[in-house]
Amino acid sequence: MDLKGCPHNKYGGQCSHDCNCANGGLCHDFNGACYCQKGWTGSDCRTHDPLLELTQSSEKVVYTGNVTLTCKAYGMNTEMMNLIRNGEIIMSRERYTLGRSGDALILEIVRVQHNDEGLYLCNAVYPDGRNLTATLNLTTIGEQHFIEEPTDVTVTAGGNVTLQCAVANRVGQRRWFAKRDILLAVENEIVANWAKEHFSVDSVAEKGTYNLNIGNVNTEDDREYHCEVGPAYIQKGIVSNFAQLTVIERAVMPYIEDTFEFGSLSFLVRSSESVRVTCRANDGKPPASIRWYKNGELVTRNVSTELEVGTMNRMNTVSVLTVFLTKEDVGKNITCESWNDVLGYHDRTSVVLEDIKYKPLVDVTYLPKAPKDGNDVTFYCNVDANPNNITYRWEVDHVPVVRQHDTSLKLHGVKGQDSAILVVCWATNDIGSSYGAVSVKVDKDEKVTQLTGILVGFVGLILVTVAPVLTYRHRYRIQRRLLWHFGGYEENDGKTFDAFVSYCGSLDGESEDEKFVRRVLIPELERDGKYILCEHHRNFVPGIDIYENIVQAINSSRRTILILSPRFVESEWCRYEFLKAQEEMLKKKTRIIPIMFEDISPVEDMDANLKSLLREISYIPWSREGGITEKFWNNLKYAMPRKRPNRNRNERHNIDNNGEEKEHIPLLLTLR
């Protein structure tokens, strides 16, 4: 007899009864009892009994092999399922592929790494609120591998640090290296002699740890480190991450060079020159930053800072402050501060300005204050200088007084015709020379004054009665010529220059305007000491704001000569010079002389003030094609200040010059 049991869904001795098991349940062949599938229960397998199962594709997961984790749901929908590791829901990424197939959630992991090890959890929430889970602990077997590796770390010099290293399945020899090829330690022994002083190794077999400890860290320890495990049997050796140990250290106290021991500064200062103060903050890591204070106020301009290589991987910070000093700065302090926000320090060094040497500051006075015709006048040279070893030299109307080198000069019997005597005192010390000047007003003889008035009145009557139209048309030119021939000398107004020349230069070589001014105009007007001109290249003071230089130049000059060209009209600086000159002209402090160097009529958007000026004042044209220039120079002469003839006046002032001649030193602009 061949017993095969009842057919599917049948039971009983004759297999004549129908099976009543639902949801895939199986009947007992004889009594019809139901054997329910997972996820169902009850006599007929119709009651939900949800269940999760999490399995892996193989019992042993080999390192770098592949594995499949399957979470299968019984009696529930797979959409409610998630795979979780370390508290995070697993998603498809890199070596992880997550998918669903029927009632299963499937995770495939390729090239399994040791960091894939751990507890995996399959989770689902049933509609009635039940929370279902299934877990699986995934472990790998095979090759030795790191479970902890050293990482980059920053430590302050003098501190302690531990570099981590832990190995699983270790079979090879453990070692620590510095700079990739310097062997520090083998197993538990420090083998490098230089490292024995403050290096040690901690090894715990149960945890697989092999940590490197460094105590009292210094900047020599600032290097790269790594842990290695050598090969053994069929295992290959492994190398950890390369970790950078960065050691930071506070720079030494900053100091100002040449004053490290004394805390004071003594400077030599020359006119229009600056001094340089150098501060150092050495051996910082990272390098210190430096900032400057003058008398408690932060200085941000004229500071340059650079780095130098210091000792033992440290850096030196060198900062130079370029500063203009005056005698008023004596007793004030200069402070150098080094700081570093990483280390949180701010160190300061201050020095006192003990002494500032400077060239003479000269002021000339005279007595009596209102000399009469025939009086003696004494001039006094008042000087402030450091050092005070001063020599003196006098000039009268640009003529050196040879044998007079005292602090005073006496002129005997000055005459009324000398109403504009210019007296200059030059003072010189070890630092340099400077001067002071004064013009003396002498009351003229009353008869001469009356005669001059009669002549001026007579000429004025002729002009009014004979040529009224011509006079009005050329009123400014006539006025200039009358003042030239009959007016007083313009040397008693206390101004330094006869004219300030305003023109448009160029940063890209010498412009045509500049060539005309420097090669033609200035040489002609200054020939034989006839006039003294102010020109920005030689008279503006470096380090002073350009606006201040322009204002000082115009206020120190009797005239302002405008060299008009399209470049002049379009220049912002030239426009400012013109507007400032016009302002001073309206105050009757200076006069403007326009020279038409090039035609400016094609220029669009010309300044309205300049247009108005050219309608009111006749300009002097310059012929660029050459030809006769005598008319130009004559017109310019009548527009310039009336100057006393440049001849030797020593006899007239009763000064014994002993027939000697001295080199003429032109007066230069000093801005204060």
C-alpha positions in Angstrom: 0.0 0.0 0.0 1.4 3.5 -1.0 0.1 6.0 1.6 0.2 9.6 0.2 -2.3 11.4 2.4 -5.3 13.5 1.4 -5.3 15.9 -1.5 -4.9 19.6 -0.8 -7.8 21.1 1.2 -9.2 17.6 2.0 -9.1 15.5 5.3 -10.7 12.5 6.9 -10.3 8.7 6.6 -11.7 8.8 3.1 -10.4 12.3 2.4 -14.0 13.3 1.9 -14.1 16.4 4.1 -13.2 19.9 2.9 -10.5 21.9 4.8 -11.6 25.1 6.5 -8.2 26.8 7.0 -7.8 30.3 5.6 -4.8 32.5 4.6 -2.6 29.5 3.5 -3.3 27.4 6.6 -2.9 23.6 6.2 -5.4 20.9 7.4 -4.5 17.9 9.4 -5.1 14.9 7.2 -7.3 13.1 9.7 -9.0 15.6 12.0 -8.9 18.8 9.8 -7.1 20.9 12.5 -5.5 24.0 10.9 -1.8 24.7 10.9 -1.6 28.6 10.4 1.0 30.5 8.4 3.1 33.1 10.2 1.1 36.2 10.9 -2.3 34.4 11.4 -3.9 32.5 14.3 -7.2 30.9 15.3 -8.9 27.6 14.6 -9.4 28.7 11.0 -6.3 31.0 10.6 -8.5 34.1 10.1 -7.2 36.1 13.1 -4.3 38.6 12.5 -1.1 37.8 14.5 1.5 40.2 12.8 5.2 39.2 12.9 8.5 40.6 11.7 11.6 38.5 11.0 15.1 40.0 10.2 17.6 37.6 8.6 21.0 37.8 6.9 22.0 35.9 3.7 24.8 34.0 5.3 25.8 33.0 8.8 29.3 34.6 8.6 29.9 38.0 6.9 33.4 38.2 5.5 35.3 41.5 5.6 34.9 43.3 2.1 32.3 40.7 1.1 28.6 41.3 0.4 25.6 40.6 2.6 21.8 40.9 2.2 19.6 41.7 5.2 15.9 40.7 4.7 13.1 42.0 7.0 10.0 39.9 6.2 6.5 40.9 7.3 3.8 38.4 8.2 0.2 39.5 8.4 0.9 43.2 7.7 1.8 45.8 5.0 5.5 46.3 4.2 4.9 50.1 3.7 4.9 50.4 7.5 8.4 49.0 7.9 11.8 50.7 8.4 15.4 49.5 8.9 17.3 51.4 11.6 20.9 51.5 12.7 22.5 53.6 15.4 19.1 55.5 15.7 19.0 56.5 12.1 16.6 55.1 9.4 18.7 53.4 6.6 18.4 54.8 3.1 20.0 53.8 -0.2 23.5 55.4 -0.4 26.9 54.4 -1.7 27.3 50.7 -0.8 23.7 50.4 0.6 20.8 49.4 -1.7 17.3 49.4 -0.1 14.4 47.8 -1.8 11.0 46.1 -1.3 9.8 42.8 -2.7 6.3 41.6 -1.9 6.1 41.3 1.9 9.9 41.9 2.5 12.2 44.9 3.0 15.6 44.1 1.6 19.0 45.8 2.3 22.0 44.8 0.2 25.5 45.9 1.5 28.5 45.5 -0.8 32.2 45.5 0.2 31.3 45.2 3.9 33.5 47.3 6.1 34.1 47.1 9.8 32.1 50.2 10.4 29.1 48.3 9.0 29.1 46.2 12.1 26.5 46.7 14.8 22.8 46.1 15.7 20.2 46.4 12.9 16.6 46.9 13.8 13.5 46.3 11.6 10.5 48.3 12.9 6.9 48.6 12.1 3.8 50.1 13.7 0.6 48.0 13.3 -2.7 49.9 12.7 -3.9 49.0 16.2 -0.9 50.8 17.7 1.3 47.8 18.3 5.0 48.5 17.8 6.7 45.4 16.2 10.5 45.0 16.0 13.0 42.4 14.8 16.8 42.8 15.5 20.0 41.4 14.0 23.6 41.9 15.2 25.9 42.0 12.2 29.6 41.1 12.8 32.4 40.6 10.4 35.2 38.0 10.4 38.5 37.9 8.7 41.1 40.7 8.3 42.5 42.9 11.1 41.2 46.4 11.0 41.1 49.7 12.8 38.1 50.4 15.0 39.5 53.8 16.1 42.1 56.0 14.3 44.0 59.2 15.2 42.5 62.5 14.1 43.8 66.0 13.7 44.2 67.9 17.0 45.3 71.3 18.2 46.9 71.8 21.6 48.6 74.7 23.4 52.3 74.3 24.2 52.8 72.8 27.6 49.6 70.8 27.5 49.0 67.1 27.1 47.4 65.2 24.3 46.4 61.5 23.4 46.3 60.2 19.9 43.8 57.3 19.6 44.3 54.0 17.9 42.4 50.7 18.3 42.5 47.5 16.3 40.2 44.5 15.9 41.3 41.0 14.9 44.9 42.1 15.3 47.5 39.6 14.3 50.4 41.9 13.3 52.9 44.1 15.3 51.6 47.6 16.3 53.8 50.7 15.7 53.5 54.5 15.9 55.2 56.8 13.4 55.9 60.5 13.2 56.3 62.3 9.8 55.3 59.1 8.1 58.8 57.5 8.3 60.2 58.2 11.8 59.5 55.2 14.1 58.4 56.3 17.5 57.1 53.1 19.3 56.9 49.4 18.8 54.2 47.6 20.8 54.5 49.2 24.3 58.0 50.6 24.0 59.2 54.1 22.9 62.2 53.4 20.6 63.0 57.0 19.5 65.5 58.5 21.9 64.2 62.1 21.4 60.7 60.9 22.3 61.4 59.0 25.4 61.2 62.1 27.6 57.5 62.9 27.2 56.0 60.2 25.0 54.3 57.0 26.2 52.0 54.2 24.9 48.7 52.9 26.5 47.7 49.4 25.4 44.5 47.6 26.5 44.2 44.1 24.9 40.5 43.7 25.7 39.6 46.9 23.8 42.3 46.6 21.2 43.5 50.1 22.1 47.1 51.3 21.3 47.1 55.0 22.2 50.1 57.4 22.0 50.3 60.0 24.9 52.4 63.2 24.6 53.0 65.2 27.8 54.3 68.8 28.1 53.8 69.3 24.3 56.2 71.8 22.6 56.4 73.2 19.1 58.9 70.4 18.1 56.1 68.0 18.5 54.1 69.8 15.7 54.1 67.1 13.1 52.0 64.3 11.5 51.5 61.0 13.3 50.0 57.6 12.3 49.4 54.1 13.7 50.3 50.9 11.8 49.7 47.2 12.2 52.2 44.9 10.4 51.3 41.9 8.3 51.2 38.3 9.7 50.2 34.9 8.3 48.0 35.6 5.3 46.9 39.0 6.7 48.2 42.2 5.1 49.4 45.2 7.1 47.1 48.2 7.7 47.9 51.9 8.1 45.7 54.4 10.0 44.8 58.0 9.1 47.6 60.5 9.1 46.7 62.9 11.9 48.3 66.4 12.2 49.2 67.5 15.7 49.2 71.4 15.7 50.9 73.1 18.6 50.1 76.7 19.3 52.2 78.9 21.4 52.0 82.5 22.8 54.6 84.9 21.3 57.1 86.4 23.6 56.4 89.9 24.9 56.6 92.5 22.1 59.4 95.0 22.1 60.3 98.1 20.2 63.8 97.7 18.6 66.6 99.8 20.1 64.6 100.4 23.3 64.3 96.9 24.7 66.2 97.8 27.9 65.5 101.5 28.3 61.8 102.0 27.5 62.3 105.4 25.8 62.9 106.7 22.3 65.0 109.5 21.0 64.3 110.5 17.4 66.1 112.6 14.7 63.4 114.4 12.7 64.0 116.4 9.5 61.5 118.7 7.8 59.0 116.8 5.6 60.6 113.5 6.7 59.1 110.6 8.7 60.6 108.3 11.3 60.2 104.5 11.4 59.5 102.6 14.6 59.9 98.8 14.5 58.1 96.4 16.9 58.8 92.6 17.2 56.7 89.8 18.6 58.8 86.7 18.2 58.2 83.0 18.3 54.4 82.9 18.0 52.5 79.9 16.6 50.3 81.0 15.0 52.1 84.3 14.6 51.0 87.2 16.7 49.2 90.2 15.1 50.5 93.7 16.0 48.7 97.0 16.2 50.0 100.5 17.2 48.8 103.2 19.5 50.1 106.8 19.8 49.3 108.4 23.1 46.4 105.9 23.6 44.8 106.4 20.2 44.8 103.5 17.6 47.0 104.1 14.6 45.9 102.4 11.3 47.7 104.3 8.6 51.3 104.0 7.5 51.8 100.6 9.1 53.5 97.6 7.4 53.7 94.2 8.8 55.6 91.1 7.7 56.5 87.6 9.0 59.9 86.0 9.5 60.8 82.4 10.2 61.5 82.0 14.0 62.8 79.0 16.0 61.3 75.6 16.3 58.4 76.0 13.8 57.5 79.4 15.3 57.1 82.7 13.4 58.3 86.3 14.2 55.9 89.2 13.5 57.7 92.4 12.5 55.7 95.6 12.2 57.0 99.1 11.1 55.1 102.3 12.0 56.0 105.3 9.8 55.1 108.4 11.8 55.5 112.2 11.4 56.6 113.7 14.8 57.0 117.2 16.0 58.5 118.7 19.2 55.0 118.6 20.7 55.2 114.8 20.8 58.0 114.8 23.4 56.8 113.1 26.6 54.0 111.2 24.7 54.1 107.4 24.3 54.0 104.9 21.5 52.5 101.5 22.3 53.0 98.2 20.4 50.4 95.5 21.1 50.7 91.9 20.1 47.6 89.8 20.2 46.1 86.5 19.1 42.5 85.6 19.4 43.1 81.8 19.1 45.3 81.9 22.3 43.3 84.8 23.7 46.2 87.1 24.7 46.9 90.8 24.4 50.4 92.0 25.3 51.6 95.6 25.2 54.9 97.4 25.3 55.0 101.2 25.6 57.9 103.6 25.2 58.1 107.3 25.9 59.2 109.8 23.3 62.2 111.1 25.3 63.8 113.5 22.8 62.9 114.7 19.3 65.6 116.6 17.4 64.4 119.0 14.7 65.7 121.8 12.6 65.2 125.4 13.6 61.8 127.0 13.6 62.5 130.7 12.9 60.5 133.9 13.5 61.9 137.4 12.6 60.7 140.5 14.4 62.0 144.1 14.3 62.0 147.3 16.3 60.8 150.0 16.1 57.5 148.6 14.9 56.8 151.7 12.7 60.1 153.0 11.5 60.3 156.5 10.1 62.4 157.8 7.3 66.1 157.8 8.5 65.5 155.6 11.5 67.8 152.6 12.5 65.9 149.3 12.5 67.1 146.2 14.5 65.9 142.8 13.4 65.8 139.8 15.8 66.0 136.2 14.8 64.0 134.1 17.3 64.7 130.4 16.9 63.4 127.2 18.5 65.6 124.2 17.7 67.0 121.0 19.0 70.0 120.7 19.2 70.6 124.4 20.0 74.0 124.7 18.3 72.7 127.2 15.8 74.5 129.3 13.2 72.8 132.4 11.7 72.9 134.0 8.3 71.0 137.1 7.1 69.8 138.3 3.7 68.4 141.7 2.8 66.3 141.8 -0.4 67.9 138.4 -1.4 71.4 139.7 -0.9 73.5 137.8 1.7 75.0 139.8 4.6 78.4 138.3 4.7 79.8 139.4 8.1 76.6 139.3 10.1 76.1 135.9 11.9 74.5 137.0 15.2 70.9 136.7 16.4 70.2 140.3 15.4 70.9 142.6 12.5 70.8 146.4 12.5 70.1 148.6 9.5 71.1 152.2 9.8 69.1 155.1 8.4 66.5 153.3 6.4 64.9 155.6 3.8 61.3 156.1 2.8 61.9 154.5 -0.6 62.7 151.3 1.2 59.1 150.8 2.3 59.3 147.1 1.3 62.6 145.9 2.7 62.6 142.0 2.8 64.8 140.7 5.6 65.5 137.0 6.0 67.2 135.1 8.8 68.6 131.6 8.0 69.2 129.4 11.0 71.1 126.1 10.8 71.8 123.3 13.3 72.9 119.7 12.9 69.5 118.6 11.6 69.0 121.2 8.8 68.3 124.8 7.9 65.2 126.9 7.8 64.4 130.6 7.6 62.1 133.3 8.8 61.3 136.5 6.8 59.7 139.8 7.4 58.9 142.9 5.3 59.5 146.3 6.8 57.2 149.2 6.2 58.9 152.6 6.3 56.9 155.9 6.2 57.8 157.6 2.9 58.6 161.2 2.4 55.3 163.2 2.2 56.4 165.1 -0.9 57.1 161.9 -2.8 53.7 160.5 -1.8 52.0 163.7 -3.0 53.9 163.6 -6.3 52.9 160.0 -6.9 49.3 160.9 -6.2 49.4 163.8 -8.7 50.8 161.6 -11.4 48.3 158.8 -10.8 45.5 161.3 -10.9 46.7 163.0 -14.1 47.0 159.6 -15.9 43.6 158.6 -14.6 42.0 161.9 -15.9 43.5 161.3 -19.4 42.2 157.7 -19.5 38.7 158.8 -18.4 38.4 161.7 -20.9 40.2 160.4 -24.0 39.4 156.7 -24.2 36.4 155.7 -22.1 35.4 152.8 -24.2 38.9 151.5 -24.6 39.5 152.0 -20.9 36.4 149.9 -20.0 37.3 147.2 -22.4 40.9 146.9 -21.1 40.3 148.1 -17.6 42.0 145.2 -15.9 45.1 145.4 -18.1 45.3 149.2 -17.6 44.9 148.8 -13.9 47.7 146.2 -13.8 50.1 148.5 -15.7 49.3 151.5 -13.5 49.9 149.5 -10.4 53.1 148.2 -11.9 54.5 151.6 -12.8 53.1 153.7 -9.9 52.0 151.4 -7.2 54.1 150.2 -4.2 56.3 147.2 -4.1 54.4 144.0 -3.2 56.9 142.7 -0.8 55.4 143.8 2.5 52.4 141.5 2.7 54.2 138.6 4.6 53.7 136.1 1.7 56.4 133.7 0.7 55.8 133.4 -3.0 55.1 135.8 -5.9 52.9 133.2 -7.6 51.5 129.7 -7.3 51.4 127.9 -10.7 48.4 125.7 -11.1 48.5 123.2 -14.1 47.5 119.7 -14.9 50.4 117.2 -14.7 50.3 113.5 -15.6 51.0 110.2 -13.8 52.2 108.7 -17.2 55.2 110.8 -18.0 55.5 114.6 -18.5 52.4 116.3 -20.0 52.7 119.2 -22.4 51.4 121.5 -19.6 54.2 120.3 -17.3 56.9 120.7 -19.9 55.8 124.3 -20.5 55.7 125.2 -16.8 59.0 123.5 -15.8 61.1 124.2 -18.9 59.8 127.6 -20.0 57.7 129.5 -17.6 59.5 128.9 -14.3 63.1 129.3 -15.7 62.1 132.6 -17.3 60.3 134.1 -14.3 62.9 133.0 -11.7 65.8 134.1 -13.8 68.2 136.2 -11.8 66.0 135.9 -8.7 63.3 138.0 -10.3 60.3 136.1 -8.9 59.8 133.2 -6.5 57.3 130.6 -7.7 55.4 127.8 -5.9 55.1 124.6 -7.9 53.6 121.4 -6.4 56.4 119.0 -7.4 59.0 120.9 -5.4 57.0 122.8 -2.8 54.2 120.5 -1.6 55.0 118.7 1.6 54.8 114.9 1.5 52.5 113.3 4.0 50.2 116.3 4.1 46.6 116.1 2.6 46.6 117.4 -0.9 43.8 119.8 -0.2 45.7 121.4 2.7 48.8 121.7 0.4 46.7 123.5 -2.2 45.2 125.9 0.4 48.6 126.7 1.9 50.2 127.3 -1.5 47.5 129.7 -2.6 47.4 131.6 0.7 51.2 131.9 0.6 51.3 133.4 -2.9 50.5 136.9 -4.2 49.2 135.5 -7.5 47.7 132.3 -8.9 48.7 131.5 -12.5 46.3 129.2 -14.2 47.7 127.2 -17.2 44.5 126.6 -19.1 44.1 123.5 -21.3 41.5 120.9 -21.8 43.4 118.7 -19.3 43.1 121.5 -16.7 39.4 122.0 -17.2 38.7 118.3 -16.9 40.9 117.7 -13.8 39.3 117.5 -10.4 42.4 118.8 -8.6 42.9 121.7 -11.0 39.3 122.6 -10.6 39.7 122.7 -6.8 42.8 124.9 -7.2 40.9 127.3 -9.4 37.9 127.5 -7.1 40.2 128.1 -4.1 42.1 130.8 -6.0 38.8 132.4 -7.0 37.7 132.4 -3.3 40.9 134.1 -2.2 40.6 136.6 -5.0 37.1 137.6 -3.9 38.6 138.1 -0.4 41.2 140.4 -2.1 44.0 138.2 -0.9 45.4 137.1 -4.2 44.9 137.7 -8.0 44.4 135.2 -10.8 46.4 135.3 -14.0 44.9 133.0 -16.7 47.3 131.8 -19.4 45.5 130.2 -22.3 48.0 127.4 -23.1 45.5 125.4 -25.3 42.1 126.2 -26.6 39.5 125.1 -24.1 36.3 126.0 -26.0 35.7 122.4 -27.3 35.5 121.1 -23.7 31.9 120.3 -22.8 30.4 120.9 -19.3 33.0 123.6 -18.4 32.8 124.8 -14.9 30.4 127.8 -14.7 32.8 129.7 -12.4 35.6 129.4 -14.9 33.4 130.7 -17.7 32.4 133.6 -15.6 36.1 134.4 -14.7 37.2 134.4 -18.4 34.4 136.8 -19.2 35.6 139.2 -16.5 39.4 138.8 -16.7 41.5 138.9 -19.8 43.6 135.9 -20.3 47.1 135.9 -21.7 47.4 133.6 -24.8 50.5 131.5 -25.4 51.5 130.7 -29.0 52.4 127.0 -29.2 53.6 127.4 -32.8 56.5 129.7 -31.7 57.0 133.2 -33.1 57.3 136.4 -31.1 56.8 135.9 -27.4 57.9 139.3 -26.2 54.2 140.4 -26.0 53.4 137.4 -23.9 56.2 138.0 -21.4 55.4 141.7 -21.2 51.7 141.0 -20.4 52.7 138.5 -17.8 55.2 140.9 -16.2 52.5 143.5 -15.8 50.2 140.9 -14.2 52.9 139.7 -11.7 53.7 141.5 -8.4 55.8 144.7 -8.7 59.3 143.8 -7.3 62.2 145.9 -6.3 65.0 145.8 -8.8 67.4 143.0 -7.8 70.6 144.8 -7.2 73.0 145.0 -4.3 71.5 147.2 -1.7 74.0 146.8 1.1 75.4 150.3 0.6 71.9 151.8 0.8 71.2 150.0 4.0 74.7 150.8 5.4 75.8 147.1 5.7 79.4 146.3 5.2 79.5 143.3 2.8 83.2 143.6 2.3 82.8 143.0 -1.4 82.1 139.3 -1.0 79.4 137.4 -2.8 77.3 134.6 -1.4 75.3 131.9 -3.3 71.7 133.0 -3.5 69.4 130.5 -1.7 65.8 130.7 -3.0 63.0 130.8 -0.4 61.1 127.5 -0.3 57.6 126.8 1.0 57.4 125.4 4.5 53.9 124.2 5.5 53.2 124.1 9.2 
